[in-house]
């Protein structure tokens, strides 16, 4: 292996370790084991029933309902959102890159923001004409 290739492999391994550590912190904070469980948790325990999508290290995305069997070490980024029932609206958060040391706090912020906005839009779409 050429020295350049060795350094690239070492950097990728280090980045993967950072991503995994941040994901494990997120999973532990929610009392779940993997992204599939995290997706179910976010749907069940947020007012707006958030969905979860994950970006893998190869750049592909997997979405709610298709998260089973994803290795925690293969996850690079997370994205939450919500479909607002009773309207045509959807709410998306910002992609949370797990390489960022603040990823656990960023995800919590995105969950709170998306949940609040989706609930606000639901109230607006489902108001009984009061106002």
N, C-alpha and C positions, 0 to 999 in steps of 0.2 A: 504494500500500500504506500502510495506517495505521501510525503509529509503533509501536503496541502489537503489531501483526502482524509488523512487521519485527523487533522485539526477540524475539518468540517464535520466529521463523524462525532468527534468529542463535543463540539459545540451543539450539535443536534441532540446528543444524549443529555447534555446539561440542560438545554431548553425543555426537553421532555420531562426531566425531573422536576423542574420548576412548575410546569403545567400540572403535572400529577399532584404535586404537593398542594397547590392551590385548589385543585378540584377536590382532593381529599378533605381539605378544610371546609369547603362548601358542603360536601356530603355529610360530614360529621355535624356541622351546625344544624342540619335538617334531620339528623338521625336516620339517614338512608345509606345504602351501600354503593349505588351506581346511578348513572344518569337516567336510566329507565325509572328507577324508584324516585329520583328527584323530579322527573316529569310528572309522575302520578301525584307526588306531594304538592307540587305547585298548582296542579289542577284542582285538587281536593281542598287545599287549605288557603286558597286566596279567594277573595270575594268574586273576582271576575273569572275564575277558572283558567288561569294562565296556561299556555302551552310552552313547551321547551323544544328548541332545536339546538343541535350540537354540530360544530365543525370539527372534522377529524384532521389529523396532521397532514393527510394527503390533499386537503382542501375540499373534500366532499362534505355535504351536509346531510344529516339524518334528522328526522323530525318526529314529533310526538306520534306514538303508535308504531314507530320503527326504531326504537331505541334499545330494545332487548338485545343482549349479547355484545354490546359495545364494551370493549376493554377500557377501563378508566385511563390507562396510560396512552390511549389513542385519541384522547379528546384535547383539542387545542383551544376552542372558544365555545361560549354559550350565548344563546339569544332567547329572550322571552317575549311573548306577545299574547294578544287576546283577540278573539272574534267577539264583537259586541252584539249580543243577541237582540233581536228586534230592530236592527238597523243594518246598514251596509258597511258600517265602520269596522276597521281593524286597528289595533294599536300595537306598535312594535317598539321594543326597547333598542338600545344600542348594543352592538356586539361586544361581549366581554371577553377579551383576550386573556387566557389563563397564564400567559407568560408575564403579565403585569402583576407585580407584587400586591397591588390593591384589588385584585380580581374578586376575592370574597366580598369585600365591602361594595365594590362596584355592582356585583350581581344583586346584592340586597337592595341597593339603591334603585336599580332597574326594576326589580320586582315591585317595590313600593310605588314607583312612578307609573309603571304600566298598569298596575292594579287600580290605582286611584283614577287614572285617566279613563280606563275602560269602564269603571263604575260611574264616573261622571257622564260619559257618553251614553251609557245605558239609561241612566236617570233622564237624560235629555230626550232620548228616543222613545222612552216609555212613559213620559209624563201624560197625565190625563187631561192635558189642555189647561192645567192650572198655570197661573202666572200672573 
